Amino acid sequence: MKTIGYIRVSTDEQDLSKQRHLLLEYAQQHKFVIDEFIEVEVSSRKDQRERKITELLSKLSGGDHLIVAELSRLGRNMLETLNIVTTFSDKGVKIIFVRQPELSTSGMHGKLLLAIYSYIAETEREFISLRTKQGLAAAKANGQLLGRPKGSRNKKGLILEPFKDQIRAYLQLGLPISAIRKLINSHLSQPLTYNTYKYFVQQPSQDTP
């Protein structure tokens, strides 16, 4: 059994040493050793690979512990954070949140918390799906074309405007463009190409992560 401390700060925040000290102090008080620290100075808007979440997943297994300052250090939004927590828990990894011990999955109420996390995540997914359907209905009511128009790539990208919020949510979940294309194309009368989606998400005006 091993314990890894995960530390993340955004580039405009204070240095990593304060979180490291917090985790070490907690470990000393509870009489256990942190075997390794994984530290990253990067915005939560970056993907899980850049935030080293995937590295954590590869290093931890059943019976291991992950110690983090607080829940928000793991994900960029509530849904992604809950998905990450449940992914670790499915591997048998217990998570300790130092500043939020009541949210830790290592305690006696761990199973209850995981059930609550799963429920909240499912509710959030249903809410995103509902927003998508409402956006489609609003687009149709306004007479917006949802099929493939003739013209340039830029004009094709306009078709995706009604789906901007949904695409942003999928990107925040870490879905690749190929998967997003499949999900959104199911709502279109004619599918758009991978390159159209790639071009759309790369445009600064779309405000996507």
N, CA, C and O of each residue as an XYZ file, in Angstrom:
836
protein
N       0.848     -1.196      0.000
C       0.000      0.000      0.000
C       0.882      1.245      0.000
O       1.862      1.313      0.742
N       0.541      2.221     -0.824
C       1.317      3.459     -0.867
C       0.384      4.664     -0.861
O      -0.814      4.554     -1.122
N       0.964      5.803     -0.558
C       0.215      7.059     -0.517
C       0.921      8.080     -1.391
O       2.126      8.300     -1.269
N       0.146      8.700     -2.276
C       0.683      9.749     -3.138
C      -0.004     11.062     -2.805
O      -1.228     11.120     -2.682
N       0.787     12.110     -2.663
C       0.236     13.444     -2.461
C       0.157     14.178     -3.787
O       1.147     14.275     -4.511
N      -1.024     14.695     -4.104
C      -1.210     15.430     -5.364
C      -1.381     16.914     -5.057
O      -2.231     17.309     -4.259
N      -0.549     17.730     -5.714
C      -0.558     19.174     -5.478
C      -0.694     19.889     -6.812
O       0.090     19.667     -7.734
N      -1.698     20.749     -6.901
C      -1.855     21.542     -8.120
C      -2.199     22.982     -7.755
O      -3.066     23.237     -6.920
N      -1.501     23.916     -8.398
C      -1.852     25.321     -8.279
C      -1.921     25.899     -9.683
O      -1.248     25.416    -10.593
N      -2.730     26.927     -9.855
C      -2.755     27.647    -11.121
C      -1.543     28.560    -11.183
O      -0.964     28.908    -10.154
N      -1.165     28.944    -12.389
C       0.054     29.724    -12.557
C      -0.010     31.086    -11.865
O       1.026     31.676    -11.560
N      -1.232     31.588    -11.616
C      -1.361     32.895    -10.976
C      -1.582     32.775     -9.468
O      -1.854     33.770     -8.796
N      -1.465     31.566     -8.943
C      -1.653     31.360     -7.513
C      -0.301     31.312     -6.804
O       0.753     31.469     -7.420
N      -0.364     31.091     -5.498
C       0.861     30.996     -4.713
C       1.596     29.706     -5.023
O       1.086     28.856     -5.753
N       2.805     29.556     -4.463
C       3.650     28.427     -4.842
C       3.141     27.107     -4.283
O       2.222     27.056     -3.466
N       3.776     26.042     -4.757
C       3.357     24.689     -4.407
C       3.711     24.306     -2.975
O       3.117     23.383     -2.419
N       4.663     24.999     -2.378
C       5.186     24.591     -1.072
C       4.131     24.629      0.034
O       4.190     23.832      0.970
N       3.164     25.550     -0.065
C       2.150     25.643      0.988
C       1.262     24.401      1.017
O       0.921     23.896      2.086
N       0.889     23.911     -0.177
C       0.086     22.690     -0.210
C       0.908     21.491      0.255
O       0.401     20.622      0.963
N       2.165     21.448     -0.142
C       3.041     20.349      0.291
C       3.146     20.337      1.828
O       3.049     19.279      2.450
N       3.343     21.505      2.426
C       3.426     21.604      3.885
C       2.120     21.143      4.527
O       2.139     20.444      5.540
N       0.983     21.532      3.943
C      -0.328     21.137      4.477
C      -0.477     19.621      4.481
O      -0.944     19.043      5.463
N      -0.081     18.979      3.390
C      -0.209     17.528      3.280
C       0.748     16.809      4.226
O       0.382     15.813      4.849
N       1.972     17.318      4.330
C       2.944     16.696      5.229
C       2.522     16.831      6.691
O       2.694     15.905      7.483
N       1.976     17.979      7.035
C       1.505     18.199      8.405
C       0.375     17.234      8.750
O       0.334     16.674      9.845
N      -0.543     17.048      7.800
C      -1.662     16.114      8.014
C      -1.125     14.689      8.192
O      -1.566     13.962      9.083
N      -0.172     14.295      7.338
C       0.389     12.946      7.419
C       1.074     12.724      8.758
O       0.948     11.651      9.349
N       1.796     13.727      9.240
C       2.485     13.610     10.524
C       1.486     13.462     11.668
O       1.686     12.654     12.576
N       0.416     14.244     11.619
C      -0.592     14.183     12.675
C      -1.301     12.837     12.710
O      -1.696     12.362     13.775
N      -1.462     12.222     11.533
C      -2.189     10.950     11.454
C      -1.256      9.750     11.314
O      -1.696      8.626     11.071
N       0.043     10.013     11.474
C       1.051      8.956     11.576
C       1.084      8.033     10.349
O       0.984      6.812     10.470
N       1.224      8.642      9.180
C       1.491      7.847      7.978
C       2.468      8.615      7.092
O       2.675      9.815      7.276
N       3.058      7.917      6.139
C       4.097      8.482      5.283
C       3.560      8.685      3.869
O       2.886      7.815      3.317
N       3.865      9.832      3.300
C       3.547     10.086      1.897
C       4.734      9.608      1.074
O       5.831     10.156      1.186
N       4.521      8.589      0.247
C       5.619      7.959     -0.491
C       6.109      8.806     -1.664
O       7.280      8.742     -2.041
N       5.213      9.590     -2.231
C       5.583     10.354     -3.428
C       4.670     11.564     -3.565
O       3.497     11.511     -3.196
N       5.211     12.644     -4.091
C       4.417     13.820     -4.424
C       4.376     13.981     -5.944
O       5.385     13.823     -6.631
N       3.202     14.293     -6.439
C       3.058     14.687     -7.840
C       2.578     16.126     -7.826
O       1.481     16.421     -7.352
N       3.406     17.020     -8.347
C       3.118     18.447     -8.287
C       2.985     19.012     -9.694
O       3.726     18.631    -10.601
N       2.045     19.914     -9.863
C       1.854     20.533    -11.176
C       1.368     21.961    -10.993
O       0.487     22.240    -10.180
N       1.958     22.849    -11.762
C       1.556     24.252    -11.759
C       0.895     24.541    -13.101
O       1.555     24.889    -14.080
N      -0.417     24.389    -13.117
C      -1.152     24.517    -14.373
C      -2.610     24.819    -14.068
O      -3.118     24.452    -13.009
N      -3.273     25.479    -14.985
C      -4.682     25.821    -14.813
C      -5.559     24.574    -14.853
O      -5.226     23.586    -15.507
N      -6.675     24.636    -14.149
C      -7.631     23.526    -14.169
C      -8.274     23.358    -15.537
O      -8.904     22.333    -15.797
N      -8.125     24.352    -16.424
C      -8.704     24.268    -17.761
C      -7.926     23.318    -18.672
O      -8.417     22.931    -19.732
N      -6.706     22.940    -18.257
C      -5.930     21.994    -19.043
C      -6.519     20.593    -18.910
O      -7.288     20.317    -17.989
N      -6.147     19.703    -19.849
C      -6.721     18.360    -19.817
C      -6.083     17.522    -18.710
O      -5.124     17.944    -18.063
N      -6.634     16.331    -18.510
C      -6.199     15.493    -17.391
C      -4.752     15.032    -17.537
O      -4.072     14.814    -16.535
N      -4.281     14.885    -18.749
C      -2.884     14.498    -18.947
C      -1.956     15.609    -18.464
O      -0.983     15.348    -17.757
N      -2.260     16.846    -18.847
C      -1.419     17.977    -18.446
C      -1.500     18.229    -16.946
O      -0.538     18.699    -16.338
N      -2.643     17.917    -16.355
C      -2.797     18.080    -14.902
C      -2.271     16.867    -14.137
O      -2.342     16.827    -12.909
N      -1.744     15.878    -14.864
C      -1.139     14.664    -14.308
C      -2.135     13.770    -13.568
O      -1.746     12.969    -12.717
N      -3.403     13.909    -13.892
C      -4.410     13.002    -13.334
C      -4.216     11.605    -13.907
O      -4.349     10.614    -13.189
N      -3.901     11.519    -15.199
C      -3.681     10.215    -15.824
C      -2.458      9.518    -15.216
O      -2.438      8.294    -15.085
N      -1.443     10.299    -14.848
C      -0.266      9.722    -14.182
C      -0.643      9.151    -12.824
O      -0.177      8.077    -12.444
N      -1.485      9.869    -12.098
C      -1.959      9.368    -10.812
C      -2.697      8.044    -10.977
O      -2.480      7.100    -10.216
N      -3.561      7.987    -11.970
C      -4.346      6.773    -12.213
C      -3.450      5.584    -12.533
O      -3.750      4.452    -12.154
N      -2.357      5.845    -13.226
C      -1.456      4.754    -13.604
C      -0.619      4.268    -12.419
O      -0.182      3.118    -12.403
N      -0.395      5.128    -11.434
C       0.481      4.786    -10.318
C      -0.261      4.212     -9.121
O       0.337      3.509     -8.307
N      -1.545      4.496     -8.999
C      -2.306      4.057     -7.830
C      -3.165      2.838     -8.162
O      -3.699      2.717     -9.265
N      -3.284      1.955     -7.201
C      -4.107      0.757     -7.375
C      -4.850      0.455     -6.082
O      -4.781      1.227     -5.125
N      -5.552     -0.655     -6.055
C      -6.385     -1.008     -4.912
C      -5.632     -0.995     -3.592
O      -4.548     -1.568     -3.484
N      -6.200     -0.349     -2.599
C      -5.587     -0.263     -1.283
C      -4.698      0.946     -1.088
O      -4.309      1.252      0.039
N      -4.369      1.643     -2.175
C      -3.537      2.845     -2.080
C      -4.369      4.050     -1.663
O      -5.599      4.017     -1.697
N      -3.670      5.121     -1.266
C      -4.329      6.356     -0.852
C      -3.816      7.537     -1.678
O      -2.638      7.610     -2.028
N      -4.715      8.437     -1.969
C      -4.387      9.705     -2.610
C      -4.746     10.807     -1.632
O      -5.872     10.856     -1.136
N      -3.802     11.690     -1.350
C      -4.070     12.784     -0.426
C      -3.970     14.103     -1.191
O      -2.988     14.370     -1.883
N      -5.017     14.920     -1.045
C      -5.146     16.171     -1.789
C      -5.602     17.251     -0.813
O      -6.254     16.954      0.187
N      -5.260     18.499     -1.103
C      -5.663     19.592     -0.213
C      -7.182     19.717     -0.144
O      -7.754     19.834      0.939
N      -7.828     19.692     -1.306
C      -9.281     19.848     -1.340
C      -9.831     19.309     -2.658
O      -9.081     19.053     -3.600
N     -11.122     19.147     -2.707
C     -11.797     18.540     -3.858
C     -11.506     19.283     -5.161
O     -11.319     18.654     -6.203
N     -11.467     20.600     -5.111
C     -11.315     21.412     -6.316
C      -9.960     21.241     -6.997
O      -9.803     21.638     -8.151
N      -8.971     20.654     -6.302
C      -7.650     20.459     -6.912
C      -7.683     19.386     -7.996
O      -6.793     19.346     -8.845
N      -8.696     18.515     -7.983
C      -8.719     17.384     -8.911
C      -9.312     17.721    -10.276
O      -8.800     17.263    -11.297
N     -10.387     18.517    -10.309
C     -11.089     18.722    -11.577
C     -11.357     20.167    -11.898
O     -11.179     21.056    -11.066
N     -11.795     20.386    -13.134
C     -12.064     21.748    -13.589
C     -13.502     22.166    -13.325
O     -13.806     23.359    -13.319
N     -14.392     21.200    -13.105
C     -15.786     21.491    -12.766
C     -16.322     20.342    -11.922
O     -15.648     19.329    -11.735
N     -17.525     20.507    -11.420
C     -18.074     19.516    -10.501
C     -18.228     18.145    -11.151
O     -17.895     17.127    -10.544
N     -18.735     18.115    -12.390
C     -18.962     16.827    -13.033
C     -17.654     16.085    -13.271
O     -17.559     14.892    -12.983
N     -16.647     16.778    -13.792
C     -15.369     16.102    -14.036
C     -14.744     15.640    -12.719
O     -14.189     14.544    -12.641
N     -14.837     16.475    -11.692
C     -14.262     16.115    -10.395
C     -14.913     14.856     -9.838
O     -14.223     13.958     -9.356
N     -16.237     14.788     -9.904
C     -16.940     13.608     -9.400
C     -16.595     12.368    -10.215
O     -16.474     11.273     -9.666
N     -16.436     12.541    -11.526
C     -16.053     11.404    -12.365
C     -14.654     10.900    -11.999
O     -14.401      9.696    -11.991
N     -13.755     11.832    -11.697
C     -12.399     11.444    -11.300
C     -12.427     10.694     -9.967
O     -11.757      9.674     -9.804
N     -13.206     11.210     -9.019
C     -13.317     10.556     -7.709
C     -13.840      9.130     -7.854
O     -13.301      8.202     -7.251
N     -14.882      8.959     -8.651
C     -15.459      7.622     -8.819
C     -14.513      6.695     -9.582
O     -14.499      5.489     -9.335
N     -13.725      7.244    -10.505
C     -12.748      6.427    -11.225
C     -11.698      5.875    -10.268
O     -11.358      4.694    -10.332
N     -11.180      6.729     -9.379
C     -10.222      6.262     -8.380
C     -10.872      5.231     -7.460
O     -10.264      4.215     -7.122
N     -12.084      5.499     -7.070
C     -12.771      4.595     -6.139
C     -13.033      3.242     -6.778
O     -12.966      2.215     -6.102
N     -13.334      3.228     -8.083
C     -13.540      1.967     -8.787
C     -12.268      1.120     -8.797
O     -12.332     -0.107     -8.883
N     -11.112      1.782     -8.710
C      -9.834      1.062     -8.643
C      -9.481      0.639     -7.213
O      -8.482     -0.045     -6.989
N     -10.304      1.050     -6.255
C     -10.024      0.727     -4.862
C      -9.118      1.713     -4.174
O      -8.570      1.417     -3.112
N      -8.947      2.907     -4.774
C      -8.092      3.947     -4.202
C      -8.924      4.838     -3.275
O      -9.995      5.305     -3.663
N      -8.443      5.072     -2.069
C      -9.114      5.943     -1.114
C      -8.543      7.357     -1.223
O      -7.331      7.535     -1.349
N      -9.422      8.356     -1.173
C      -8.976      9.741     -1.311
C      -9.186     10.497      0.000
O     -10.244     10.411      0.624
N      -8.158     11.236      0.401
C      -8.213     12.071      1.606
C      -8.163     13.533      1.174
O      -7.209     13.960      0.522
N      -9.184     14.292      1.535
C      -9.196     15.729      1.287
C      -8.900     16.432      2.614
O      -9.742     16.450      3.511
N      -7.721     17.000      2.734
C      -7.253     17.523      4.013
C      -8.145     18.644      4.531
O      -8.516     18.639      5.705
N      -8.494     19.597      3.686
C      -9.314     20.725      4.130
C     -10.802     20.390      4.182
O     -11.595     21.150      4.738
N     -11.177     19.251      3.602
C     -12.580     18.837      3.581
C     -12.685     17.366      3.987
O     -13.097     16.534      3.179
N     -12.323     17.042      5.207
C     -12.313     15.633      5.627
C     -13.673     14.957      5.501
O     -13.755     13.739      5.339
N     -14.732     15.743      5.577
C     -16.071     15.158      5.470
C     -16.360     14.630      4.060
O     -17.310     13.875      3.858
N     -15.530     15.035      3.081
C     -15.712     14.578      1.705
C     -14.770     13.430      1.333
O     -14.853     12.892      0.229
N     -13.883     13.057      2.243
C     -12.913     11.993      1.972
C     -13.616     10.642      1.831
O     -14.598     10.360      2.517
N     -13.093      9.821      0.930
C     -13.679      8.483      0.726
C     -12.957      7.429      1.553
O     -13.248      6.238      1.436
N     -12.017      7.860      2.386
C     -11.235      6.916      3.186
C     -11.883      6.609      4.534
O     -11.462      5.684      5.228
N     -12.892      7.371      4.904
C     -13.504      7.201      6.218
C     -14.606      6.162      6.253
O     -14.845      5.459      5.272
N     -15.275      6.070      7.392
C     -16.311      5.059      7.593
C     -17.540      5.322      6.735
O     -18.340      4.416      6.499
N     -17.692      6.556      6.267
C     -18.854      6.874      5.434
C     -18.486      6.918      3.944
O     -19.211      7.494      3.133
N     -17.356      6.305      3.603
C     -16.872      6.343      2.228
C     -17.869      5.812      1.208
O     -18.067      6.427      0.160
N     -18.498      4.679      1.501
C     -19.448      4.080      0.559
C     -20.660      4.981      0.356
O     -21.161      5.118     -0.760
N     -21.126      5.590      1.435
C     -22.268      6.495      1.330
C     -21.903      7.707      0.478
O     -22.684      8.134     -0.372
N     -20.716      8.257      0.709
C     -20.270      9.411     -0.073
C     -20.165      9.074     -1.551
O     -20.552      9.879     -2.397
N     -19.645      7.889     -1.875
C     -19.506      7.492     -3.272
C     -20.863      7.364     -3.943
O     -21.019      7.709     -5.114
N     -21.845      6.867     -3.198
C     -23.199      6.772     -3.746
C     -23.760      8.162     -4.033
O     -24.420      8.379     -5.049
N     -23.490      9.098     -3.128
C     -23.944     10.482     -3.316
C     -23.226     11.115     -4.504
O     -23.851     11.781     -5.329
N     -21.895     10.903     -4.592
C     -21.126     11.439     -5.722
C     -21.677     10.923     -7.050
O     -21.839     11.684     -8.004
N     -21.962      9.619     -7.099
C     -22.481      9.025     -8.335
C     -23.834      9.614     -8.698
O     -24.117      9.868     -9.869
N     -24.668      9.831     -7.688
C     -25.995     10.407     -7.935
C     -25.875     11.832     -8.477
O     -26.560     12.197     -9.432
N     -25.008     12.629     -7.870
C     -24.834     14.012     -8.318
C     -24.290     14.053     -9.744
O     -24.731     14.865    -10.557
N     -23.329     13.171    -10.048
C     -22.747     13.128    -11.388
C     -23.802     12.760    -12.423
O     -23.859     13.364    -13.494
N     -24.631     11.780    -12.112
C     -25.689     11.367    -13.045
C     -26.701     12.491    -13.244
O     -27.165     12.723    -14.360
N     -27.040     13.183    -12.167
C     -27.967     14.311    -12.267
C     -27.393     15.419    -13.140
O     -28.108     16.033    -13.932
N     -26.092     15.667    -12.985
C     -25.431     16.698    -13.793
C     -25.419     16.317    -15.267
O     -25.633     17.166    -16.132
N     -25.170     15.043    -15.554
C     -25.184     14.585    -16.952
C     -26.572     14.746    -17.565
O     -26.703     15.152    -18.720
N     -27.601     14.428    -16.791
C     -28.970     14.583    -17.285
C     -29.297     16.050    -17.531
O     -30.020     16.387    -18.468
N     -28.751     16.925    -16.670
C     -28.985     18.357    -16.843
C     -28.336     18.863    -18.127
O     -28.925     19.668    -18.848
N     -27.113     18.388    -18.414
C     -26.441     18.773    -19.643
C     -27.222     18.299    -20.858
O     -27.361     19.026    -21.842
N     -27.734     17.068    -20.782
C     -28.531     16.529    -21.880
C     -29.795     17.357    -22.093
O     -30.182     17.626    -23.230
N     -30.434     17.759    -20.999
C     -31.639     18.578    -21.096
C     -31.340     19.924    -21.745
O     -32.116     20.411    -22.567
N     -30.215     20.520    -21.374
C     -29.826     21.810    -21.971
C     -29.581     21.660    -23.472
O     -29.896     22.558    -24.252
N     -29.023     20.528    -23.865
C     -28.804     20.285    -25.292
C     -30.127     20.246    -26.043
O     -30.275     20.875    -27.091
N     -31.082     19.510    -25.504
C     -32.386     19.395    -26.155
C     -33.088     20.754    -26.214
O     -33.723     21.091    -27.212
N     -32.965     21.524    -25.135
C     -33.580     22.845    -25.127
C     -32.923     23.769    -26.151
O     -33.593     24.567    -26.806
N     -31.588     23.646    -26.280
C     -30.875     24.445    -27.269
C     -31.289     24.099    -28.682
O     -31.436     24.984    -29.526
N     -31.479     22.810    -28.947
C     -31.940     22.369    -30.266
C     -33.330     22.909    -30.571
O     -33.599     23.397    -31.669
N     -34.208     22.810    -29.574
C     -35.576     23.291    -29.774
C     -35.589     24.789    -30.043
O     -36.338     25.257    -30.901
N     -34.759     25.552    -29.312
C     -34.686     26.998    -29.495
C     -34.127     27.340    -30.876
O     -34.595     28.271    -31.531
N     -33.113     26.571    -31.314
C     -32.519     26.823    -32.626
C     -33.533     26.583    -33.738
O     -33.618     27.359    -34.689
N     -34.295     25.513    -33.613
C     -35.307     25.208    -34.626
C     -36.406     26.263    -34.626
O     -36.889     26.667    -35.684
N     -36.802     26.711    -33.423
C     -37.852     27.722    -33.321
C     -37.414     29.037    -33.953
O     -38.240     29.788    -34.474
N     -36.102     29.314    -33.906
C     -35.579     30.540    -34.501
C     -35.246     30.389    -35.978
O     -34.748     31.317    -36.616
N     -35.529     29.203    -36.510
C     -35.298     28.979    -37.927
C     -33.861     28.745    -38.302
O     -33.508     28.894    -39.472
N     -32.996     28.377    -37.342
C     -31.600     28.130    -37.657
C     -31.443     26.787    -38.342
O     -32.082     25.807    -37.960
N     -30.589     26.745    -39.357
C     -30.346     25.547    -40.130
C     -29.436     24.615    -39.350
O     -28.371     25.023    -38.887
N     -29.861     23.346    -39.203
C     -29.075     22.375    -38.468
C     -28.394     21.364    -39.380
O     -27.688     20.478    -38.900
N     -28.595     21.485    -40.671
C     -27.956     20.577    -41.611
C     -26.677     21.174    -42.147
O     -26.216     22.202    -41.650
N     -26.086     20.537    -43.170
C     -24.840     21.014    -43.751
C     -25.125     22.047    -44.833
O     -25.781     21.717    -45.821
N     -24.663     23.268    -44.689
C     -24.872     24.272    -45.715
C     -23.792     24.212    -46.771
O     -22.750     23.589    -46.567
N     -24.032     24.853    -47.892
C     -23.005     24.985    -48.905
C     -22.110     26.152    -48.521
O     -22.552     27.109    -47.885
N     -20.847     26.059    -48.916
C     -19.970     27.184    -48.656
C     -18.708     26.796    -47.944
O     -18.308     25.632    -47.966
N     -18.082     27.746    -47.320
C     -16.771     27.566    -46.717
C     -16.859     26.840    -45.389
O     -17.940     26.626    -44.840
N     -15.667     26.461    -44.880
C     -15.587     25.806    -43.573
C     -16.143     26.711    -42.493
O     -16.778     26.232    -41.554
N     -15.918     28.011    -42.609
C     -16.402     28.954    -41.622
C     -17.927     28.921    -41.543
O     -18.496     28.967    -40.452
N     -18.592     28.840    -42.709
C     -20.051     28.780    -42.728
C     -20.541     27.471    -42.134
O     -21.568     27.441    -41.455
N     -19.813     26.387    -42.386
C     -20.191     25.100    -41.788
C     -20.111     25.185    -40.268
O     -20.932     24.614    -39.550
N     -19.097     25.913    -39.797
C     -18.936     26.044    -38.359
C     -20.087     26.753    -37.687
O     -20.342     26.537    -36.502
N     -20.801     27.612    -38.440
C     -21.945     28.321    -37.868
C     -23.035     27.358    -37.424
O     -23.814     27.666    -36.523
N     -23.088     26.196    -38.057
C     -24.083     25.186    -37.680
C     -23.887     24.751    -36.232
O     -24.841     24.362    -35.559
N     -22.653     24.819    -35.759
C     -22.345     24.347    -34.418
C     -22.607     25.389    -33.340
O     -22.523     25.076    -32.153
N     -22.921     26.610    -33.725
C     -23.163     27.664    -32.742
C     -24.221     27.284    -31.701
O     -24.010     27.537    -30.515
N     -25.364     26.681    -32.102
C     -26.366     26.308    -31.089
C     -25.855     25.269    -30.097
O     -26.430     25.087    -29.025
N     -24.761     24.586    -30.466
C     -24.216     23.521    -29.622
C     -22.979     23.962    -28.858
O     -22.289     23.137    -28.259
N     -22.693     25.272    -28.878
C     -21.459     25.778    -28.284
C     -21.313     25.376    -26.817
O     -20.258     24.887    -26.411
N     -22.365     25.579    -26.022
C     -22.290     25.246    -24.600
C     -22.105     23.751    -24.386
O     -21.373     23.328    -23.491
N     -22.780     22.950    -25.218
C     -22.657     21.499    -25.089
C     -21.245     21.035    -25.449
O     -20.682     20.169    -24.779
N     -20.680     21.609    -26.498
C     -19.321     21.255    -26.899
C     -18.338     21.648    -25.805
O     -17.408     20.900    -25.504
N     -18.544     22.835    -25.204
C     -17.686     23.271    -24.094
C     -17.758     22.274    -22.939
O     -16.734     21.927    -22.349
N     -18.962     21.817    -22.620
C     -19.119     20.862    -21.519
C     -18.403     19.549    -21.827
O     -17.762     18.970    -20.950
N     -18.509     19.082    -23.066
C     -17.836     17.837    -23.445
C     -16.315     17.991    -23.383
O     -15.610     17.078    -22.956
N     -15.823     19.141    -23.810
C     -14.381     19.395    -23.738
C     -13.903     19.403    -22.292
O     -12.826     18.890    -21.987
N     -14.699     19.983    -21.408
C     -14.351     20.029    -19.991
C     -14.332     18.635    -19.372
O     -13.624     18.391    -18.396
N     -15.114     17.725    -19.946
C     -15.111     16.338    -19.468
C     -13.921     15.556    -20.015
O     -13.691     14.409    -19.633
N     -13.166     16.191    -20.917
C     -12.001     15.535    -21.487
C     -12.291     14.669    -22.690
O     -11.446     13.871    -23.095
N     -13.497     14.815    -23.283
C     -13.831     14.013    -24.458
C     -13.029     14.476    -25.665
O     -12.857     15.679    -25.860
N     -12.528     13.536    -26.487
C     -11.818     13.931    -27.708
C     -12.793     14.475    -28.743
O     -13.997     14.232    -28.668
N     -12.255     15.215    -29.710
C     -13.110     15.820    -30.736
C     -13.873     14.752    -31.516
O     -15.021     14.971    -31.903
N     -13.247     13.602    -31.749
C     -13.923     12.538    -32.497
C     -15.195     12.070    -31.788
O     -16.208     11.793    -32.430
N     -15.129     11.983    -30.446
C     -16.310     11.563    -29.682
C     -17.371     12.662    -29.676
O     -18.565     12.380    -29.779
N     -16.929     13.919    -29.556
C     -17.873     15.046    -29.587
C     -18.573     15.104    -30.935
O     -19.779     15.342    -31.005
N     -17.814     14.887    -32.009
C     -18.386     14.883    -33.364
C     -19.517     13.853    -33.467
O     -20.581     14.140    -34.015
N     -19.276     12.669    -32.940
C     -20.281     11.613    -33.009
C     -21.547     12.000    -32.242
O     -22.659     11.754    -32.708
N     -21.374     12.601    -31.071
C     -22.517     12.976    -30.248
C     -23.345     14.089    -30.891
O     -24.573     14.011    -30.929
N     -22.667     15.127    -31.396
C     -23.385     16.253    -31.980
C     -23.970     15.903    -33.343
O     -25.074     16.336    -33.672
N     -23.245     15.126    -34.134
C     -23.742     14.753    -35.465
C     -25.053     13.987    -35.400
O     -25.832     13.993    -36.353
N     -25.294     13.328    -34.273
C     -26.547     12.568    -34.140
C     -27.761     13.483    -34.126
O     -28.889     13.024    -34.309
N     -27.535     14.790    -33.909
C     -28.634     15.753    -33.891
C     -28.771     16.508    -35.214
O     -29.696     17.303    -35.378
N     -27.862     16.267    -36.154
C     -27.853     17.007    -37.411
C     -28.442     16.177    -38.544
O     -28.325     14.951    -38.554
N     -29.070     16.851    -39.491
C     -29.641     16.141    -40.636
C     -28.551     15.585    -41.537
O     -28.738     14.548    -42.174
N     -27.398     16.277    -41.595
C     -26.240     15.798    -42.331
C     -25.005     15.990    -41.451
O     -24.825     17.063    -40.875
N     -24.153     14.970    -41.337
C     -23.000     15.055    -40.421
C     -21.940     16.033    -40.905
O     -21.760     16.237    -42.106
N     -21.245     16.632    -39.949
C     -20.112     17.496    -40.239
C     -18.811     16.711    -40.056
O     -18.767     15.725    -39.321
N     -17.773     17.155    -40.724
C     -16.507     16.435    -40.686
C     -15.742     16.704    -39.400
O     -16.036     17.653    -38.673
N     -14.768     15.867    -39.133
C     -13.886     16.039    -37.975
C     -13.181     17.389    -38.038
O     -13.081     18.086    -37.029
N     -12.689     17.762    -39.234
C     -11.959     19.020    -39.386
C     -12.836     20.236    -39.081
O     -12.344     21.248    -38.582
N     -14.134     20.136    -39.382
C     -15.045     21.233    -39.072
C     -15.140     21.438    -37.569
O     -15.113     22.568    -37.081
N     -15.252     20.337    -36.845
C     -15.296     20.425    -35.384
C     -13.977     20.942    -34.825
O     -13.965     21.785    -33.928
N     -12.876     20.442    -35.351
C     -11.561     20.873    -34.880
C     -11.372     22.374    -35.095
O     -10.891     23.082    -34.210
N     -11.754     22.846    -36.270
C     -11.651     24.268    -36.579
C     -12.530     25.090    -35.635
O     -12.127     26.156    -35.171
N     -13.723     24.587    -35.358
C     -14.687     25.300    -34.511
C     -14.148     25.482    -33.092
O     -14.202     26.584    -32.544
N     -13.630     24.412    -32.498
C     -13.186     24.491    -31.103
C     -11.887     25.289    -30.968
O     -11.563     25.761    -29.878
N     -11.149     25.442    -32.060
C      -9.881     26.181    -31.994
C     -10.080     27.682    -32.155
O      -9.142     28.455    -31.960
N     -11.303     28.107    -32.511
C     -11.536     29.531    -32.696
C     -11.681     30.237    -31.356
O     -12.523     29.838    -30.552
N     -10.886     31.279    -31.086
C     -10.970     32.001    -29.801
C     -12.349     32.551    -29.532
O     -12.760     32.659    -28.377
N     -13.070     32.899    -30.578
C     -14.388     33.523    -30.401
C     -15.409     32.566    -29.834
O     -16.472     32.982    -29.375
N     -15.082     31.247    -29.866
C     -16.045     30.277    -29.365
C     -15.966     30.112    -27.854
O     -16.833     29.500    -27.229
N     -14.884     30.685    -27.274
C     -14.709     30.627    -25.810
C     -14.709     29.209    -25.275
O     -15.238     28.954    -24.193
N     -14.119     28.280    -26.025
C     -14.000     26.923    -25.537
C     -12.687     26.751    -24.829
O     -11.731     27.465    -25.134
N     -12.595     25.767    -23.830
C     -11.359     25.607    -23.074
C     -10.209     25.207    -23.978
O      -9.086     25.027    -23.506
